[in-house]
Amino acid sequence: MSNHSDEDLPGETTGLLNGHHNEWPNGHSPSGGWKHFFFNRRSTPGTESPNRLVRYSASTWHITKVTLMSNYVNFLLLIIPVAIVGGELGWDPTTVFILNFFAIIPLAAVLSFATEEIAMRLGETLGGLLNATFGNAVELIVSIVALRDGQIEVVQASMLGSILSNLLLVLGMSFFFGGLRNLRNPDGSGMEQRFPSGTAQTTCSLLALSSASLVIPATLYNVIDSPNEDKEGPILFLSRGTAVILLLLYGLYLWFQLRTHHNLFDGVHHEDPEATQTSVEQEEEREHEEPCMGLVPAIIVLVATTVVVAICADYLVASIDPIVETSQISKAFIGLILIPIVGNAAEHATAVVVAMKNKMDLAMGVAIGSSIQIALLVTPFLVMFGWAIGQPMSLHFETFSTVAFAFSVLVVTYTVQDGRSNYLEGAMLLGLYCIIALAFYVSPSLDASKAIKFVSS
């Protein structure tokens, strides 16, 4: 047996990496060492080796390992090379769309993981700001690519779809499965899950504001008594001015959430002892969370993943027009239903899981927080970006889209205002989402760029 102890060689527990390939510290078997090497997310033997080659190799493997193990959907990363090759070689558009669709799902999970790793290194305020900025990075990247290609209807539908999927699908599934999992109190009576109602009402007020920002342009468009080509100027001017105001309000909301009133968003519901105890336990869990990799490796993973997402998004968007021409699916349905799934599948599943564990404040944070980010940050940014590249991206959505969004915000506001949830309320939200999805499935595709054309003077 080796005379070297664990203290002599910190971080190295396998014979291969500590230079004694036939010897195993403390009598551990080779199988235990290799399990640690391949499956331990917290550390990897060799990362502290004095041998530079061993240290760099072990560090590279550690970064790869913790990234791959960060989410259960990451096995889909194997699809990425095939998806890129298919797009480059011009395979069947439907095949290219499906391959890149499933390729972006794990990339979104990796992007979220890298962002969280960096956020934990930056502290509470800067970390919260980073999460608030990159929380919907995949939707933003896909929308930028689509906007560059003039797919304005897809961009508008994907923004609306992302909001509705969070408000109705994710929140509905969280309420439904969380309610079924926590159905009874210890005394046998019916149980309702609880969350801070004050925070929910504040965020719903912001969503109501974003709803108004879509209703007003749609109303103005119908009020102006002029040919369609004469309406473009006022609508674009209103949309861009509104976008600036929404971006300023989002910045103020971040200051409110992260600095002056962060206590309202810490998950503690002071009016209810049970909710307070649950929130305290959640805070203790969060305090014990530690980053799995350093700051520089996390940034490298973030940048590399962003580049790959952009490549896959390019092929995904390029295949939309051929699919619409050869199938009965409209662009609105692709943007409303399919693209939001790409960007948030892993995050949505996480929200449902934590809701089943009776951590409703976390589930609410994922669903409503993401909706606010899309409504007040991503959509206004895309309006300004479209202005910069000469694309007529506006806040004038189709009337049906605007009405669907407004009613969804209204229903969610009434649902969360009491700070309680159950499976029936979840079923109601899911039902409304299905109704809207069916309506968009049968609706004809209307290219928004034909309704409002940008005229450069």
Secondary structure as the mmCIF struct_conf table of DSSP 4:
data_model
#
loop_
_struct_conf.conf_type_id
_struct_conf.id
_struct_conf.beg_label_comp_id
_struct_conf.beg_label_asym_id
_struct_conf.beg_label_seq_id
_struct_conf.end_label_comp_id
_struct_conf.end_label_asym_id
_struct_conf.end_label_seq_id
BEND BEND1 ASN A 3 ASN A 3
TURN_TY1_P TURN_TY1_P1 ASP A 6 ASP A 8
BEND BEND2 LEU A 9 LEU A 9
TURN_TY1_P TURN_TY1_P2 PRO A 10 GLY A 11
BEND BEND3 THR A 14 THR A 14
HELX_RH_AL_P HELX_RH_AL_P1 GLY A 15 ASN A 18
TURN_TY1_P TURN_TY1_P3 GLY A 19 GLY A 19
TURN_TY1_P TURN_TY1_P4 HIS A 21 ASN A 22
HELX_RH_3T_P HELX_RH_3T_P1 PRO A 25 GLY A 27
HELX_RH_AL_P HELX_RH_AL_P2 PRO A 30 PHE A 39
BEND BEND4 ARG A 41 ARG A 42
TURN_TY1_P TURN_TY1_P5 PRO A 45 GLU A 48
BEND BEND5 PRO A 50 ASN A 51
HELX_RH_AL_P HELX_RH_AL_P3 ARG A 52 LEU A 68
TURN_TY1_P TURN_TY1_P6 MET A 69 SER A 70
HELX_RH_3T_P HELX_RH_3T_P2 TYR A 72 LEU A 78
HELX_RH_AL_P HELX_RH_AL_P4 ILE A 79 LEU A 89
TURN_TY1_P TURN_TY1_P7 GLY A 90 GLY A 90
HELX_RH_AL_P HELX_RH_AL_P5 PRO A 93 LEU A 122
HELX_RH_AL_P HELX_RH_AL_P6 GLU A 124 PHE A 134
TURN_TY1_P TURN_TY1_P8 GLY A 135 ASN A 136
HELX_RH_AL_P HELX_RH_AL_P7 ALA A 137 ARG A 148
TURN_TY1_P TURN_TY1_P9 ASP A 149 GLY A 150
HELX_RH_AL_P HELX_RH_AL_P8 ILE A 152 LEU A 164
HELX_RH_PI_P HELX_RH_PI_P1 SER A 165 VAL A 170
HELX_RH_AL_P HELX_RH_AL_P9 LEU A 171 ARG A 181
TURN_TY1_P TURN_TY1_P10 ASN A 182 ASN A 182
STRN STRN1 ARG A 184 ARG A 184
TURN_TY1_P TURN_TY1_P11 PRO A 186 ASP A 187
BEND BEND6 GLY A 188 SER A 189
STRN STRN2 GLY A 190 GLY A 190
STRN STRN3 GLN A 193 ARG A 194
HELX_RH_AL_P HELX_RH_AL_P10 SER A 197 VAL A 223
BEND BEND7 SER A 226 SER A 226
HELX_RH_AL_P HELX_RH_AL_P11 ASN A 228 TRP A 255
HELX_RH_PI_P HELX_RH_PI_P2 PHE A 256 THR A 260
TURN_TY1_P TURN_TY1_P12 HIS A 261 HIS A 261
HELX_RH_3T_P HELX_RH_3T_P3 HIS A 262 PHE A 265
BEND BEND8 ASP A 266 GLY A 267
TURN_TY1_P TURN_TY1_P13 HIS A 270 GLU A 271
HELX_RH_AL_P HELX_RH_AL_P12 PRO A 273 GLU A 287
TURN_TY1_P TURN_TY1_P14 HIS A 288 HIS A 288
BEND BEND9 CYS A 292 MET A 293
HELX_RH_AL_P HELX_RH_AL_P13 LEU A 295 ALA A 318
TURN_TY1_P TURN_TY1_P15 SER A 319 SER A 319
HELX_RH_AL_P HELX_RH_AL_P14 ILE A 320 THR A 326
BEND BEND10 SER A 327 GLN A 328
HELX_RH_AL_P HELX_RH_AL_P15 LYS A 331 PHE A 333
HELX_RH_PI_P HELX_RH_PI_P3 ILE A 334 LEU A 338
HELX_RH_AL_P HELX_RH_AL_P16 ILE A 339 MET A 356
TURN_TY1_P TURN_TY1_P16 LYS A 357 ASN A 358
HELX_RH_AL_P HELX_RH_AL_P17 MET A 360 GLN A 373
HELX_RH_PI_P HELX_RH_PI_P4 ILE A 374 VAL A 378
HELX_RH_AL_P HELX_RH_AL_P18 THR A 379 ILE A 389
TURN_TY1_P TURN_TY1_P17 GLY A 390 GLY A 390
BEND BEND11 LEU A 395 LEU A 395
HELX_RH_AL_P HELX_RH_AL_P19 THR A 399 VAL A 416
TURN_TY1_P TURN_TY1_P18 GLN A 417 ASP A 418
BEND BEND12 GLY A 419 GLY A 419
STRN STRN4 ARG A 420 SER A 421
HELX_RH_AL_P HELX_RH_AL_P20 TYR A 423 VAL A 442
BEND BEND13 SER A 443 SER A 443
HELX_LH_PP_P HELX_LH_PP_P1 PRO A 444 SER A 445
HELX_RH_AL_P HELX_RH_AL_P21 ALA A 448 ALA A 451
BEND BEND14 ILE A 452 ILE A 452
#
